[in-house]
Amino acid sequence: MTSVVESPRRSYDPLSVSHLGFWASTADEREKTFSVLRRERPISWHPPLEGGLMPPENDGVWVCTSHELIAEVSKHPELFCSGQGFQFEEVPDDILEAAGSFLGMDSPRHGALRKLVSAAFTPKQVSKIHDQIKRQAASIVDDVLQTPSGDFVTQVSKRLPMWTIYEMMGLDDEDKRNEAAHHADGMVSWADEDVAAGREPGEVLNDALVSLLMLGMDLAAERRAHPRSDLMTNLVNAEVDGKKLTDEEIGSFFVLLSVAGNDTTRNTISLTQRALQLNPDQRDFLLGDFDGRIGTAIEEFVRYNSPVMTFRRTATQDTVLGGENIRAGDWVAMIYSSGNRDEKVFDRPDLFDISRNPNPHQGFGGGGPHFCMGNFVAKMQLREIFDQLLHRAPGLTVGEPTYLAGNFVHAVKSLPYSL
């Protein structure tokens, strides 16, 4: 049956963020539009986004560009839910369920599952993860020093999060790690021609999802039979209020961890390496007291680069947001990359300032129950890799990045480097 889309109940904003060309432009070009929207109409009405896997069933989407409204939506899940989807485009329900883990859930299920997963991150496990990251970062820079030129994404940015996540989970086989990382790419770049390699976008996404689910569920079964001191063993044994995670929940979490843990940190590393090169005063300032300044600097790495650009919610009831009447069922999109440039919150927001403090960025979400629970792992990775790069490879320079066109992740496909 063909869905009938209602005529829009109001005029679409003249500064559209819905077409593919907008998201194929540079971050600086997109910011020109967001700046106007933040200043003049921080919530605005736009057509359904182009490029989805299926025809839209709605007549538009509300877009929040201000820090204030993004935080308001994030902190009120009773009004703006996640269980009906968190992406900008229409996604089939079965894919949403399998790929989203607790990103696509609401209370009470969201809180219960998040509590179970959190229980697996014991202090001993967190300490072990940090030790692994230190060793991995050192080994990666060892290899860079032996390879005077190449692709920074392949040699550095992609390797560290992939290595961290899969060693943390106990996926030892290097071929399986590479396979998982390949499918994690497919989950966020299914519309990219290079990734699709002639396949239909839906086929790319489905293949990636099924493969990651099977890897996660197989690893869970293996750890039930042969427990070890890794996160997957902790997950299969985690119990809160007499409940354990099901195989399907563990598989879905493996998908989430593969995508969120690989892609977002990877892009922050790439974008920060370039930002430090373009802002040598900031690089020198950081090196002047690395241990004392890196914690504050990391917050600016995330704010300035905004690796996750968008999420969306669905209105659960008629309400008012930013002076606009929102109907139950309306889509409400949050533009984190815009919130992180809000002039009302950040002094000179376009400036890369690693001493910025306070820095209430929305790079890990706008607050509320869906605030990124893995942010501590990302911060460990950023600290250790830049400790190694800045101190051991000070002469490393990068060229012009090639970006992935999309509205979800600010992704760098390639970034040439030389020593």
C-alpha positions as a Markdown table, in Angstrom:
| # | Residue | x | y | z |
|---|---|---|---|---|
| 1 | Met | 0.0 | 0.0 | 0.0 |
| 2 | Thr | 1.4 | 3.4 | -0.9 |
| 3 | Ser | 1.6 | 5.8 | 2.0 |
| 4 | Val | -0.4 | 9.1 | 1.7 |
| 5 | Val | 1.6 | 12.1 | 2.8 |
| 6 | Glu | -0.4 | 15.0 | 4.0 |
| 7 | Ser | 0.2 | 18.4 | 2.5 |
| 8 | Pro | 2.4 | 20.5 | 4.8 |
| 9 | Arg | 0.4 | 22.4 | 7.4 |
| 10 | Arg | 2.8 | 25.4 | 7.1 |
| 11 | Ser | 5.4 | 26.7 | 4.7 |
| 12 | Tyr | 8.8 | 25.0 | 4.7 |
| 13 | Asp | 11.7 | 27.1 | 5.8 |
| 14 | Pro | 13.5 | 28.8 | 2.9 |
| 15 | Leu | 16.9 | 27.7 | 4.2 |
| 16 | Ser | 16.4 | 24.0 | 3.7 |
| 17 | Val | 18.6 | 21.4 | 5.4 |
| 18 | Ser | 16.7 | 18.5 | 3.7 |
| 19 | His | 18.4 | 18.1 | 0.4 |
| 20 | Leu | 21.4 | 15.9 | -0.2 |
| 21 | Gly | 23.5 | 18.7 | -1.5 |
| 22 | Phe | 23.3 | 20.5 | 1.8 |
| 23 | Trp | 25.0 | 17.7 | 3.6 |
| 24 | Ala | 27.5 | 17.2 | 0.8 |
| 25 | Ser | 28.8 | 20.7 | 1.4 |
| 26 | Thr | 31.5 | 21.6 | 3.9 |
| 27 | Ala | 30.9 | 22.0 | 7.6 |
| 28 | Asp | 31.7 | 25.7 | 7.2 |
| 29 | Glu | 29.1 | 26.1 | 4.5 |
| 30 | Arg | 26.5 | 24.3 | 6.6 |
| 31 | Glu | 27.3 | 26.5 | 9.5 |
| 32 | Lys | 26.3 | 29.6 | 7.5 |
| 33 | Thr | 22.8 | 28.2 | 7.3 |
| 34 | Phe | 22.7 | 27.1 | 10.9 |
| 35 | Ser | 23.9 | 30.4 | 12.1 |
| 36 | Val | 20.9 | 32.2 | 10.5 |
| 37 | Leu | 18.5 | 29.6 | 11.8 |
| 38 | Arg | 19.9 | 29.8 | 15.4 |
| 39 | Arg | 19.6 | 33.6 | 15.4 |
| 40 | Glu | 16.2 | 34.0 | 13.6 |
| 41 | Arg | 14.2 | 30.8 | 14.1 |
| 42 | Pro | 16.0 | 28.2 | 16.3 |
| 43 | Ile | 13.2 | 25.7 | 15.5 |
| 44 | Ser | 12.1 | 25.6 | 11.9 |
| 45 | Trp | 10.0 | 23.4 | 9.6 |
| 46 | His | 11.7 | 21.4 | 6.8 |
| 47 | Pro | 10.7 | 18.9 | 4.1 |
| 48 | Pro | 11.4 | 15.2 | 4.8 |
| 49 | Leu | 15.1 | 14.5 | 4.2 |
| 50 | Glu | 16.3 | 13.1 | 0.9 |
| 51 | Gly | 18.1 | 9.9 | 0.6 |
| 52 | Gly | 16.2 | 7.6 | 2.9 |
| 53 | Leu | 15.8 | 3.8 | 2.5 |
| 54 | Met | 12.0 | 4.2 | 2.1 |
| 55 | Pro | 9.5 | 6.9 | 1.2 |
| 56 | Pro | 8.8 | 9.3 | 4.1 |
| 57 | Glu | 5.5 | 8.8 | 5.9 |
| 58 | Asn | 5.6 | 12.3 | 7.4 |
| 59 | Asp | 5.2 | 15.7 | 5.7 |
| 60 | Gly | 8.3 | 17.3 | 7.3 |
| 61 | Val | 10.6 | 17.5 | 10.3 |
| 62 | Trp | 11.2 | 20.2 | 13.0 |
| 63 | Val | 14.8 | 21.2 | 13.2 |
| 64 | Cys | 16.3 | 22.5 | 16.4 |
| 65 | Thr | 19.6 | 24.4 | 15.9 |
| 66 | Ser | 20.0 | 26.2 | 19.3 |
| 67 | His | 21.8 | 24.8 | 22.3 |
| 68 | Glu | 18.8 | 25.6 | 24.5 |
| 69 | Leu | 16.2 | 23.7 | 22.4 |
| 70 | Ile | 18.5 | 20.7 | 21.8 |
| 71 | Ala | 18.9 | 20.4 | 25.6 |
| 72 | Glu | 15.2 | 20.8 | 26.1 |
| 73 | Val | 14.3 | 18.0 | 23.7 |
| 74 | Ser | 17.1 | 15.8 | 25.1 |
| 75 | Lys | 16.0 | 16.2 | 28.7 |
| 76 | His | 12.3 | 15.6 | 28.2 |
| 77 | Pro | 12.0 | 12.0 | 26.9 |
| 78 | Glu | 8.4 | 11.9 | 28.1 |
| 79 | Leu | 7.6 | 14.5 | 25.4 |
| 80 | Phe | 10.2 | 13.6 | 22.8 |
| 81 | Cys | 10.8 | 9.8 | 22.6 |
| 82 | Ser | 13.5 | 7.7 | 21.0 |
| 83 | Gly | 11.6 | 4.5 | 20.5 |
| 84 | Gln | 10.2 | 5.6 | 17.2 |
| 85 | Gly | 13.5 | 6.2 | 15.6 |
| 86 | Phe | 16.6 | 8.3 | 16.1 |
| 87 | Gln | 17.8 | 9.0 | 12.6 |
| 88 | Phe | 16.9 | 11.8 | 10.3 |
| 89 | Glu | 15.5 | 9.5 | 7.6 |
| 90 | Glu | 12.8 | 6.8 | 7.6 |
| 91 | Val | 14.3 | 3.4 | 8.6 |
| 92 | Pro | 12.4 | 0.1 | 8.7 |
| 93 | Asp | 11.3 | -0.9 | 12.2 |
| 94 | Asp | 13.2 | -4.2 | 12.1 |
| 95 | Ile | 16.5 | -2.5 | 11.3 |
| 96 | Leu | 15.9 | 0.1 | 14.0 |
| 97 | Glu | 15.2 | -2.6 | 16.6 |
| 98 | Ala | 18.3 | -4.6 | 15.7 |
| 99 | Ala | 20.7 | -1.7 | 15.2 |
| 100 | Gly | 19.8 | 0.8 | 17.8 |
| 101 | Ser | 20.2 | -1.1 | 21.1 |
| 102 | Phe | 19.1 | 1.4 | 23.8 |
| 103 | Leu | 19.6 | 4.4 | 21.5 |
| 104 | Gly | 16.2 | 3.5 | 20.1 |
| 105 | Met | 14.4 | 2.7 | 23.4 |
| 106 | Asp | 12.4 | 4.6 | 26.0 |
| 107 | Ser | 11.7 | 4.0 | 29.7 |
| 108 | Pro | 11.4 | 1.7 | 31.4 |
| 109 | Arg | 13.1 | -0.7 | 28.9 |
| 110 | His | 15.9 | 1.9 | 28.1 |
| 111 | Gly | 16.8 | 2.4 | 31.8 |
| 112 | Ala | 16.8 | -1.4 | 32.5 |
| 113 | Leu | 19.0 | -2.3 | 29.6 |
| 114 | Arg | 21.4 | 0.6 | 30.2 |
| 115 | Lys | 21.7 | -0.4 | 33.8 |
| 116 | Leu | 22.6 | -4.0 | 32.8 |
| 117 | Val | 25.2 | -2.8 | 30.3 |
| 118 | Ser | 26.7 | -0.3 | 32.8 |
| 119 | Ala | 27.0 | -3.2 | 35.3 |
| 120 | Ala | 29.5 | -4.8 | 33.0 |
| 121 | Phe | 31.9 | -1.8 | 33.2 |
| 122 | Thr | 33.4 | -2.7 | 36.5 |
| 123 | Pro | 36.2 | -0.5 | 37.9 |
| 124 | Lys | 38.6 | -3.4 | 37.2 |
| 125 | Gln | 37.3 | -3.6 | 33.6 |
| 126 | Val | 37.7 | 0.2 | 33.1 |
| 127 | Ser | 41.3 | 0.0 | 34.4 |
| 128 | Lys | 42.0 | -2.8 | 32.0 |
| 129 | Ile | 40.5 | -0.9 | 29.1 |
| 130 | His | 42.7 | 2.1 | 29.8 |
| 131 | Asp | 45.9 | 0.0 | 29.9 |
| 132 | Gln | 44.9 | -1.6 | 26.6 |
| 133 | Ile | 44.4 | 1.9 | 25.0 |
| 134 | Lys | 47.8 | 3.1 | 26.2 |
| 135 | Arg | 49.5 | 0.0 | 24.7 |
| 136 | Gln | 47.5 | 0.3 | 21.4 |
| 137 | Ala | 48.2 | 4.0 | 20.9 |
| 138 | Ala | 51.9 | 3.4 | 21.4 |
| 139 | Ser | 51.9 | 0.5 | 18.9 |
| 140 | Ile | 50.0 | 2.5 | 16.3 |
| 141 | Val | 52.5 | 5.4 | 16.5 |
| 142 | Asp | 55.4 | 2.9 | 16.3 |
| 143 | Asp | 54.0 | 1.8 | 13.0 |
| 144 | Val | 53.5 | 5.4 | 11.8 |
| 145 | Leu | 57.1 | 6.1 | 12.5 |
| 146 | Gln | 58.1 | 3.2 | 10.2 |
| 147 | Thr | 55.7 | 4.4 | 7.5 |
| 148 | Pro | 56.7 | 7.9 | 6.4 |
| 149 | Ser | 53.5 | 8.6 | 4.4 |
| 150 | Gly | 50.1 | 7.2 | 3.9 |
| 151 | Asp | 46.4 | 7.7 | 4.9 |
| 152 | Phe | 46.0 | 8.9 | 8.4 |
| 153 | Val | 42.5 | 7.5 | 8.7 |
| 154 | Thr | 43.8 | 4.0 | 7.8 |
| 155 | Gln | 47.0 | 4.1 | 9.8 |
| 156 | Val | 45.8 | 5.9 | 12.9 |
| 157 | Ser | 42.2 | 7.1 | 13.3 |
| 158 | Lys | 40.5 | 3.9 | 12.2 |
| 159 | Arg | 42.9 | 1.5 | 13.9 |
| 160 | Leu | 42.7 | 2.8 | 17.5 |
| 161 | Pro | 38.9 | 2.6 | 18.1 |
| 162 | Met | 38.6 | -0.6 | 16.2 |
| 163 | Trp | 41.4 | -2.2 | 18.2 |
| 164 | Thr | 40.0 | -0.8 | 21.5 |
| 165 | Ile | 36.4 | -1.9 | 21.0 |
| 166 | Tyr | 37.1 | -5.4 | 19.8 |
| 167 | Glu | 39.8 | -6.2 | 22.2 |
| 168 | Met | 37.6 | -4.8 | 25.0 |
| 169 | Met | 34.8 | -7.1 | 23.8 |
| 170 | Gly | 37.2 | -10.1 | 23.5 |
| 171 | Leu | 37.2 | -10.4 | 19.7 |
| 172 | Asp | 40.7 | -11.6 | 19.3 |
| 173 | Asp | 40.7 | -12.8 | 15.7 |
| 174 | Glu | 42.2 | -10.0 | 13.6 |
| 175 | Asp | 40.3 | -11.0 | 10.5 |
| 176 | Lys | 37.0 | -10.8 | 12.4 |
| 177 | Arg | 38.0 | -7.4 | 13.8 |
| 178 | Asn | 38.6 | -6.1 | 10.3 |
| 179 | Glu | 35.3 | -7.7 | 9.1 |
| 180 | Ala | 33.4 | -6.1 | 12.0 |
| 181 | Ala | 35.0 | -2.7 | 11.3 |
| 182 | His | 34.1 | -3.0 | 7.6 |
| 183 | His | 30.5 | -3.7 | 8.5 |
| 184 | Ala | 30.5 | -0.8 | 11.0 |
| 185 | Asp | 31.4 | 1.5 | 8.1 |
| 186 | Gly | 28.5 | 0.1 | 6.1 |
| 187 | Met | 26.1 | 1.0 | 8.9 |
| 188 | Val | 26.7 | 4.7 | 8.6 |
| 189 | Ser | 27.9 | 5.1 | 5.0 |
| 190 | Trp | 25.5 | 2.8 | 3.1 |
| 191 | Ala | 24.6 | 5.6 | 0.7 |
| 192 | Asp | 28.3 | 6.4 | -0.2 |
| 193 | Glu | 29.2 | 5.1 | -3.7 |
| 194 | Asp | 32.6 | 3.9 | -2.6 |
| 195 | Val | 31.2 | 1.8 | 0.2 |
| 196 | Ala | 28.2 | 0.5 | -1.7 |
| 197 | Ala | 30.5 | -0.6 | -4.6 |
| 198 | Gly | 27.5 | -1.0 | -6.9 |
| 199 | Arg | 25.1 | -2.4 | -4.4 |
| 200 | Glu | 21.8 | -0.8 | -3.4 |
| 201 | Pro | 21.9 | 1.2 | -0.2 |
| 202 | Gly | 19.4 | -1.1 | 1.6 |
| 203 | Glu | 21.5 | -4.1 | 0.7 |
| 204 | Val | 24.6 | -2.5 | 2.1 |
| 205 | Leu | 22.9 | -1.6 | 5.4 |
| 206 | Asn | 21.2 | -5.0 | 5.7 |
| 207 | Asp | 24.4 | -7.0 | 5.0 |
| 208 | Ala | 26.3 | -4.9 | 7.5 |
| 209 | Leu | 23.6 | -5.2 | 10.2 |
| 210 | Val | 23.2 | -9.0 | 9.9 |
| 211 | Ser | 26.9 | -9.6 | 9.9 |
| 212 | Leu | 27.5 | -7.5 | 13.0 |
| 213 | Leu | 24.6 | -9.1 | 14.8 |
| 214 | Met | 25.9 | -12.6 | 14.0 |
| 215 | Leu | 29.4 | -11.7 | 15.1 |
| 216 | Gly | 28.1 | -10.3 | 18.4 |
| 217 | Met | 25.8 | -13.3 | 19.1 |
| 218 | Asp | 28.4 | -15.8 | 18.2 |
| 219 | Leu | 30.9 | -14.2 | 20.5 |
| 220 | Ala | 28.3 | -14.1 | 23.3 |
| 221 | Ala | 27.7 | -17.8 | 22.9 |
| 222 | Glu | 31.4 | -18.5 | 23.0 |
| 223 | Arg | 31.9 | -16.5 | 26.2 |
| 224 | Arg | 29.0 | -18.4 | 27.9 |
| 225 | Ala | 30.8 | -21.6 | 27.1 |
| 226 | His | 34.3 | -20.3 | 27.8 |
| 227 | Pro | 34.3 | -17.2 | 30.1 |
| 228 | Arg | 37.3 | -14.8 | 30.1 |
| 229 | Ser | 38.2 | -11.5 | 31.6 |
| 230 | Asp | 36.6 | -9.3 | 28.9 |
| 231 | Leu | 33.6 | -7.1 | 28.5 |
| 232 | Met | 31.6 | -9.7 | 26.6 |
| 233 | Thr | 32.0 | -12.2 | 29.5 |
| 234 | Asn | 30.8 | -9.4 | 31.8 |
| 235 | Leu | 27.8 | -8.7 | 29.6 |
| 236 | Val | 26.6 | -12.3 | 29.3 |
| 237 | Asn | 26.9 | -12.6 | 33.1 |
| 238 | Ala | 25.6 | -9.2 | 34.1 |
| 239 | Glu | 22.4 | -9.3 | 36.2 |
| 240 | Val | 20.3 | -6.5 | 37.6 |
| 241 | Asp | 17.1 | -7.2 | 39.5 |
| 242 | Gly | 17.3 | -10.9 | 38.5 |
| 243 | Lys | 17.5 | -10.2 | 34.8 |
| 244 | Lys | 20.2 | -10.9 | 32.2 |
| 245 | Leu | 20.7 | -9.6 | 28.7 |
| 246 | Thr | 19.2 | -11.8 | 25.9 |
| 247 | Asp | 21.4 | -12.9 | 22.9 |
| 248 | Glu | 19.4 | -10.4 | 20.7 |
| 249 | Glu | 20.1 | -7.6 | 23.1 |
| 250 | Ile | 23.8 | -8.4 | 23.3 |
| 251 | Gly | 23.9 | -8.6 | 19.5 |
| 252 | Ser | 22.2 | -5.3 | 19.2 |
| 253 | Phe | 24.6 | -3.7 | 21.7 |
| 254 | Phe | 27.6 | -5.2 | 19.7 |
| 255 | Val | 26.2 | -3.4 | 16.7 |
| 256 | Leu | 25.8 | -0.1 | 18.6 |
| 257 | Leu | 29.3 | -0.4 | 20.1 |
| 258 | Ser | 30.8 | -1.2 | 16.7 |
| 259 | Val | 29.3 | 1.9 | 15.1 |
| 260 | Ala | 29.4 | 4.4 | 18.0 |
| 261 | Gly | 32.8 | 3.2 | 19.3 |
| 262 | Asn | 34.5 | 3.0 | 15.9 |
| 263 | Asp | 33.2 | 5.8 | 13.9 |
| 264 | Thr | 32.8 | 8.8 | 16.2 |
| 265 | Thr | 36.2 | 8.5 | 17.9 |
| 266 | Arg | 37.8 | 7.8 | 14.5 |
| 267 | Asn | 36.5 | 11.1 | 13.1 |
| 268 | Thr | 37.4 | 13.1 | 16.2 |
| 269 | Ile | 41.0 | 11.9 | 15.9 |
| 270 | Ser | 41.2 | 12.8 | 12.2 |
| 271 | Leu | 39.5 | 16.2 | 12.5 |
| 272 | Thr | 41.5 | 17.1 | 15.6 |
| 273 | Gln | 44.8 | 16.3 | 14.0 |
| 274 | Arg | 44.0 | 18.7 | 11.3 |
| 275 | Ala | 42.7 | 21.4 | 13.7 |
| 276 | Leu | 45.9 | 21.3 | 15.7 |
| 277 | Gln | 47.9 | 21.6 | 12.5 |
| 278 | Leu | 45.8 | 24.6 | 11.4 |
| 279 | Asn | 46.1 | 26.2 | 14.8 |
| 280 | Pro | 49.8 | 25.8 | 15.8 |
| 281 | Asp | 49.3 | 28.2 | 18.8 |
| 282 | Gln | 46.9 | 25.7 | 20.3 |
| 283 | Arg | 49.2 | 22.8 | 19.6 |
| 284 | Asp | 52.0 | 24.6 | 21.3 |
| 285 | Phe | 49.8 | 25.6 | 24.3 |
| 286 | Leu | 48.8 | 21.9 | 24.8 |
| 287 | Leu | 52.4 | 20.7 | 24.6 |
| 288 | Gly | 53.4 | 23.3 | 27.2 |
| 289 | Asp | 51.6 | 21.3 | 29.8 |
| 290 | Phe | 50.1 | 18.3 | 28.2 |
| 291 | Asp | 49.0 | 16.4 | 31.4 |
| 292 | Gly | 47.5 | 19.6 | 32.9 |
| 293 | Arg | 45.7 | 20.7 | 29.8 |
| 294 | Ile | 44.6 | 17.6 | 27.9 |
| 295 | Gly | 41.4 | 17.1 | 29.9 |
| 296 | Thr | 40.1 | 20.5 | 29.0 |
| 297 | Ala | 41.4 | 20.2 | 25.4 |
| 298 | Ile | 39.5 | 16.9 | 24.8 |
| 299 | Glu | 36.2 | 18.7 | 25.5 |
| 300 | Glu | 37.1 | 21.3 | 22.8 |
| 301 | Phe | 38.2 | 18.5 | 20.4 |
| 302 | Val | 34.7 | 17.1 | 20.7 |
| 303 | Arg | 32.8 | 20.5 | 20.6 |
| 304 | Tyr | 34.8 | 21.9 | 17.7 |
| 305 | Asn | 34.5 | 18.8 | 15.5 |
| 306 | Ser | 31.1 | 17.5 | 16.5 |
| 307 | Pro | 31.6 | 14.0 | 15.2 |
| 308 | Val | 27.9 | 13.1 | 15.6 |
| 309 | Met | 26.0 | 15.9 | 13.9 |
| 310 | Thr | 22.3 | 14.9 | 14.3 |
| 311 | Phe | 19.8 | 12.8 | 16.2 |
| 312 | Arg | 16.1 | 13.0 | 16.2 |
| 313 | Arg | 13.1 | 12.3 | 18.5 |
| 314 | Thr | 9.4 | 11.9 | 18.0 |
| 315 | Ala | 6.8 | 14.0 | 19.9 |
| 316 | Thr | 4.7 | 11.8 | 22.1 |
| 317 | Gln | 1.9 | 14.4 | 22.5 |
| 318 | Asp | 0.9 | 17.9 | 21.4 |
| 319 | Thr | 3.3 | 20.4 | 23.0 |
| 320 | Val | 5.0 | 23.7 | 22.4 |
| 321 | Leu | 8.7 | 24.0 | 21.7 |
| 322 | Gly | 10.5 | 27.3 | 21.1 |
| 323 | Gly | 7.1 | 28.9 | 20.5 |
| 324 | Glu | 6.0 | 26.4 | 17.9 |
| 325 | Asn | 3.1 | 24.1 | 18.2 |
| 326 | Ile | 4.3 | 20.5 | 17.9 |
| 327 | Arg | 1.8 | 17.7 | 17.2 |
| 328 | Ala | 2.0 | 14.2 | 18.6 |
| 329 | Gly | 4.0 | 12.1 | 16.1 |
| 330 | Asp | 6.0 | 15.0 | 14.7 |
| 331 | Trp | 9.7 | 14.4 | 14.1 |
| 332 | Val | 12.1 | 16.8 | 15.9 |
| 333 | Ala | 15.7 | 16.8 | 14.8 |
| 334 | Met | 18.6 | 18.0 | 17.0 |
| 335 | Ile | 21.6 | 19.5 | 15.2 |
| 336 | Tyr | 24.4 | 19.0 | 17.6 |
| 337 | Ser | 27.0 | 20.6 | 15.2 |
| 338 | Ser | 24.9 | 23.8 | 15.4 |
| 339 | Gly | 24.3 | 23.7 | 19.1 |
| 340 | Asn | 28.1 | 23.5 | 19.6 |
| 341 | Arg | 28.4 | 26.7 | 17.7 |
| 342 | Asp | 25.7 | 28.6 | 19.6 |
| 343 | Glu | 26.9 | 32.2 | 20.2 |
| 344 | Lys | 24.6 | 32.5 | 23.2 |
| 345 | Val | 26.6 | 29.7 | 24.9 |
| 346 | Phe | 30.1 | 29.8 | 23.5 |
| 347 | Asp | 32.3 | 32.9 | 23.2 |
| 348 | Arg | 33.7 | 33.1 | 19.7 |
| 349 | Pro | 32.4 | 29.6 | 18.9 |
| 350 | Asp | 34.2 | 29.3 | 15.5 |
| 351 | Leu | 37.5 | 29.6 | 17.4 |
| 352 | Phe | 39.4 | 26.3 | 18.2 |
| 353 | Asp | 40.3 | 27.1 | 21.8 |
| 354 | Ile | 41.6 | 24.2 | 23.9 |
| 355 | Ser | 41.5 | 26.3 | 27.1 |
| 356 | Arg | 37.8 | 26.9 | 26.7 |
| 357 | Asn | 36.2 | 26.4 | 30.1 |
| 358 | Pro | 33.4 | 25.9 | 30.9 |
| 359 | Asn | 32.6 | 24.0 | 27.7 |
| 360 | Pro | 29.0 | 22.7 | 27.9 |
| 361 | His | 29.2 | 21.1 | 24.4 |
| 362 | Gln | 26.6 | 18.6 | 23.1 |
| 363 | Gly | 29.1 | 16.3 | 21.4 |
| 364 | Phe | 28.0 | 13.4 | 23.6 |
| 365 | Gly | 24.4 | 14.4 | 23.4 |
| 366 | Gly | 22.3 | 17.2 | 24.9 |
| 367 | Gly | 21.9 | 15.6 | 28.3 |
| 368 | Gly | 19.1 | 13.4 | 29.6 |
| 369 | Pro | 18.9 | 9.6 | 29.7 |
| 370 | His | 20.6 | 9.1 | 26.3 |
| 371 | Phe | 23.8 | 10.9 | 27.2 |
| 372 | Cys | 26.7 | 8.8 | 25.7 |
| 373 | Met | 27.6 | 6.2 | 28.2 |
| 374 | Gly | 30.9 | 5.4 | 26.4 |
| 375 | Asn | 32.2 | 8.9 | 26.5 |
| 376 | Phe | 34.9 | 7.9 | 29.1 |
| 377 | Val | 36.4 | 5.4 | 26.6 |
| 378 | Ala | 36.5 | 8.0 | 23.9 |
| 379 | Lys | 38.3 | 10.4 | 26.2 |
| 380 | Met | 40.8 | 7.8 | 27.1 |
| 381 | Gln | 41.5 | 7.1 | 23.4 |
| 382 | Leu | 41.9 | 10.8 | 22.6 |
| 383 | Arg | 44.2 | 11.4 | 25.5 |
| 384 | Glu | 46.5 | 8.5 | 24.7 |
| 385 | Ile | 46.7 | 8.9 | 20.9 |
| 386 | Phe | 47.5 | 12.6 | 21.0 |
| 387 | Asp | 50.0 | 12.0 | 23.8 |
| 388 | Gln | 51.8 | 9.6 | 21.4 |
| 389 | Leu | 51.4 | 11.7 | 18.2 |
| 390 | Leu | 52.4 | 15.1 | 19.7 |
| 391 | His | 55.4 | 13.8 | 21.6 |
| 392 | Arg | 56.7 | 11.1 | 19.3 |
| 393 | Ala | 55.7 | 12.3 | 15.8 |
| 394 | Pro | 55.8 | 16.1 | 16.1 |
| 395 | Gly | 56.7 | 16.5 | 12.4 |
| 396 | Leu | 53.7 | 14.6 | 11.1 |
| 397 | Thr | 51.6 | 16.8 | 8.8 |
| 398 | Val | 48.2 | 16.0 | 7.1 |
| 399 | Gly | 46.8 | 17.2 | 3.8 |
| 400 | Glu | 43.2 | 17.9 | 2.6 |
| 401 | Pro | 40.6 | 15.5 | 4.0 |
| 402 | Thr | 38.0 | 13.7 | 1.9 |
| 403 | Tyr | 34.6 | 13.7 | 3.6 |
| 404 | Leu | 31.7 | 11.3 | 3.6 |
| 405 | Ala | 28.5 | 13.0 | 2.5 |
| 406 | Gly | 25.8 | 12.4 | 5.1 |
| 407 | Asn | 23.7 | 14.0 | 7.8 |
| 408 | Phe | 24.6 | 11.7 | 10.7 |
| 409 | Val | 28.4 | 11.6 | 11.3 |
| 410 | His | 31.0 | 14.2 | 10.4 |
| 411 | Ala | 33.1 | 11.5 | 8.7 |
| 412 | Val | 36.5 | 11.7 | 7.2 |
| 413 | Lys | 37.0 | 9.1 | 4.5 |
| 414 | Ser | 40.7 | 9.8 | 3.9 |
| 415 | Leu | 43.4 | 12.1 | 5.1 |
| 416 | Pro | 46.9 | 12.0 | 3.6 |
| 417 | Tyr | 49.9 | 12.3 | 6.0 |
| 418 | Ser | 53.6 | 12.5 | 5.8 |
| 419 | Leu | 56.5 | 12.7 | 8.3 |
